[in-house]
């Protein structure tokens, strides 16, 4: 009977962790963002970008689960500083997407694409993995859950995030069907809408970072 209660508690905690990660990273809302960032790419390369993005995201979040406080202390940085930097980057990308231009921050040049396919995959690192998927909110959530208990809670947190990464990859990988449904004009509209949303998210991250910095100063 005790084992059943423990198992139910673990399942409940696992679901809570997963849903918290899902709400923060939100693969449904980020799929149109992914489609906008990879517009014009072939389907195999798009899936490759999606795979690279979720793998890098998983590695980053896992590292912060294991070594988060050590990393911050080592480099002398705070979470508010991370939020401010990430917010500026996201807002800049969103602004350029809103105006239909391709940001050099997230879109490789034509020369780079001819030189190496790795340049085309650079979008998987920035801005998809950092800071859209593995943003300050995701990292803070991971560090919070991973530090609330012992080894079991740590493993549960990493496992829940691994499952979310798989779900996110499936959303991204099969997003090309949505692209065909929307068409070029529809995708342009979605890209601009997502640009607006990204800009707002970036500003919110920036404000949260500034607020957190003031709280640290006051403390």
C-alpha positions as CSV (number, residue, x, y, z in Angstrom):
1,X,0.0,0.0,0.0
2,X,2.8,2.3,0.9
3,X,4.6,1.6,-2.4
4,X,1.4,2.5,-4.3
5,X,1.1,5.8,-2.5
6,X,4.7,6.6,-3.2
7,X,4.3,5.7,-6.9
8,X,1.2,7.9,-7.2
9,X,3.1,10.7,-5.5
10,X,6.0,10.4,-8.0
11,X,3.6,10.3,-11.0
12,X,1.8,13.3,-9.7
13,X,5.1,15.2,-9.1
14,X,6.3,14.1,-12.6
15,X,3.2,15.5,-14.2
16,X,3.5,18.7,-12.3
17,X,7.1,19.2,-13.4
18,X,6.2,18.3,-17.0
19,X,3.2,20.7,-17.1
20,X,5.3,23.5,-15.5
21,X,8.0,23.0,-18.2
22,X,5.3,22.8,-20.9
23,X,3.8,26.1,-19.8
24,X,7.2,27.8,-19.8
25,X,8.6,26.4,-23.1
26,X,5.1,26.0,-24.8
27,X,5.9,24.0,-28.0
28,X,2.5,24.8,-29.4
29,X,3.1,28.5,-29.4
30,X,6.8,28.1,-30.5
31,X,6.0,26.0,-33.5
32,X,4.9,29.0,-35.7
33,X,8.1,30.8,-34.4
34,X,10.1,27.8,-35.6
35,X,8.4,27.8,-39.0
36,X,9.1,31.5,-39.4
37,X,12.7,31.1,-38.5
38,X,13.2,28.2,-40.9
39,X,11.0,29.5,-43.7
40,X,12.5,28.6,-47.1
41,X,14.5,25.7,-45.8
42,X,14.0,22.1,-47.1
43,X,12.1,19.7,-44.9
44,X,15.1,17.5,-44.1
45,X,17.2,20.5,-43.0
46,X,14.3,21.8,-41.0
47,X,14.0,18.6,-39.1
48,X,17.8,18.7,-38.6
49,X,17.4,22.2,-37.1
50,X,14.6,21.0,-34.9
51,X,16.7,18.0,-33.7
52,X,19.8,20.2,-33.0
53,X,17.6,22.8,-31.2
54,X,16.0,20.3,-28.8
55,X,19.3,18.5,-28.1
56,X,21.1,21.7,-27.3
57,X,18.2,22.8,-25.2
58,X,18.2,19.5,-23.3
59,X,22.0,19.7,-22.7
60,X,21.8,23.3,-21.4
61,X,18.9,22.7,-19.1
62,X,20.4,19.5,-17.8
63,X,23.7,21.3,-17.1
64,X,21.9,24.0,-15.2
65,X,20.0,21.3,-13.2
66,X,23.3,19.7,-12.2
67,X,25.6,22.8,-12.0
68,X,23.3,25.8,-12.1
69,X,24.4,27.6,-8.9
70,X,28.1,26.7,-9.6
71,X,27.9,28.1,-13.1
72,X,26.4,31.4,-12.0
73,X,28.9,31.8,-9.2
74,X,31.8,30.8,-11.4
75,X,31.1,33.6,-13.9
76,X,29.8,36.0,-11.4
77,X,26.4,36.4,-13.1
78,X,22.9,36.5,-11.7
79,X,19.6,35.3,-13.1
80,X,18.3,38.9,-13.5
81,X,21.4,39.7,-15.7
82,X,20.6,36.6,-17.8
83,X,17.0,37.8,-18.1
84,X,18.0,41.3,-19.3
85,X,20.4,40.0,-21.9
86,X,18.0,37.3,-23.2
87,X,15.1,39.9,-23.3
88,X,17.1,42.3,-25.4
89,X,18.1,39.5,-27.8
90,X,14.5,38.2,-28.1
91,X,13.0,41.7,-28.5
92,X,15.5,42.5,-31.3
93,X,14.7,39.3,-33.2
94,X,11.0,39.8,-32.8
95,X,11.3,43.4,-34.0
96,X,13.0,42.3,-37.2
97,X,10.6,39.4,-37.8
98,X,7.7,41.9,-37.3
99,X,9.0,44.0,-40.2
100,X,9.6,40.9,-42.4
101,X,13.4,41.2,-42.4
102,X,15.8,38.4,-41.6
103,X,17.9,39.1,-38.6
104,X,21.6,38.4,-38.8
105,X,21.3,37.2,-35.3
106,X,19.2,34.2,-36.3
107,X,19.5,33.8,-40.1
108,X,22.8,32.9,-41.8
109,X,23.8,34.9,-44.9
110,X,23.7,33.4,-48.4
111,X,27.5,33.2,-48.5
112,X,27.5,31.3,-45.2
113,X,24.9,28.9,-46.6
114,X,27.1,28.2,-49.6
115,X,30.2,27.8,-47.5
116,X,28.8,25.3,-45.0
117,X,25.5,23.6,-44.1
118,X,26.5,24.2,-40.4
119,X,25.8,27.9,-41.0
120,X,22.2,27.1,-41.9
121,X,21.9,25.1,-38.7
122,X,23.1,28.0,-36.6
123,X,19.5,29.0,-36.1
124,X,19.1,25.9,-33.9
125,X,21.5,27.4,-31.4
126,X,20.4,31.0,-31.5
127,X,17.6,32.0,-31.1
128,X,15.8,28.6,-30.9
129,X,17.8,26.8,-28.2
130,X,19.0,30.0,-26.6
131,X,17.0,31.9,-25.5
132,X,13.6,30.8,-26.9
133,X,13.5,27.2,-25.6
134,X,16.2,27.3,-22.9
135,X,15.4,30.8,-21.7
136,X,15.7,32.2,-18.3
137,X,12.2,31.0,-17.3
138,X,13.0,27.4,-18.4
139,X,16.4,27.4,-16.6
140,X,14.9,29.0,-13.4
141,X,12.1,26.3,-13.4
142,X,14.6,23.5,-13.9
143,X,16.9,24.8,-11.2
144,X,14.0,25.2,-8.8
145,X,12.6,21.7,-9.3
146,X,16.1,20.1,-9.3
147,X,17.1,21.7,-6.0
148,X,13.9,21.0,-4.0
149,X,14.9,17.5,-3.0
150,X,17.5,14.8,-3.5
151,X,18.7,12.6,-6.4
152,X,15.2,11.3,-7.2
153,X,13.8,14.8,-7.7
154,X,16.8,15.7,-9.9
155,X,16.3,12.6,-12.1
156,X,12.5,13.2,-12.2
157,X,13.1,16.8,-13.4
158,X,15.6,15.8,-16.1
159,X,13.3,13.0,-17.3
160,X,10.2,15.3,-17.5
161,X,12.2,17.8,-19.5
162,X,13.5,15.1,-21.8
163,X,9.9,14.1,-22.5
164,X,9.0,17.7,-23.3
165,X,12.0,18.0,-25.7
166,X,10.7,15.0,-27.5
167,X,7.2,16.5,-27.7
168,X,8.7,19.8,-28.9
169,X,10.7,18.0,-31.7
170,X,7.5,16.3,-32.9
171,X,5.7,19.7,-33.1
172,X,8.6,21.2,-35.0
173,X,9.3,18.3,-37.3
174,X,5.7,18.0,-38.5
175,X,5.2,21.7,-38.7
176,X,5.9,21.6,-42.4
177,X,2.3,20.3,-42.9
178,X,1.1,23.5,-41.3
179,X,3.4,25.5,-43.6
180,X,1.8,23.9,-46.6
181,X,-1.6,24.6,-45.2
182,X,-0.8,28.3,-44.5
183,X,1.0,29.0,-47.8
184,X,3.6,31.7,-48.3
185,X,1.2,34.6,-47.5
186,X,-0.2,32.9,-44.4
187,X,3.3,32.1,-43.2
188,X,4.3,35.7,-43.6
189,X,1.3,36.8,-41.5
190,X,2.2,34.2,-38.9
191,X,5.9,35.3,-38.9
192,X,4.9,38.9,-38.3
193,X,2.4,37.9,-35.5
194,X,5.1,35.8,-33.9
195,X,7.5,38.6,-34.3
196,X,5.2,40.8,-32.3
197,X,4.8,38.2,-29.6
198,X,8.5,37.6,-29.5
199,X,9.1,41.3,-29.1
200,X,6.6,41.5,-26.2
201,X,8.1,38.4,-24.6
202,X,11.6,40.0,-24.9
203,X,10.4,43.2,-23.3
204,X,8.7,41.2,-20.5
205,X,11.9,39.3,-19.9
206,X,13.8,42.6,-19.8
207,X,11.4,44.1,-17.3
208,X,11.6,41.0,-15.1
209,X,15.3,41.1,-15.2
210,X,15.4,44.8,-14.2
211,X,12.8,44.1,-11.4
212,X,15.0,41.2,-10.2
213,X,18.1,43.4,-10.2
214,X,16.4,46.0,-8.1
215,X,15.2,43.3,-5.7
216,X,18.8,42.0,-5.3
217,X,20.0,45.5,-4.7
218,X,17.3,46.2,-2.1
219,X,18.1,42.9,-0.4
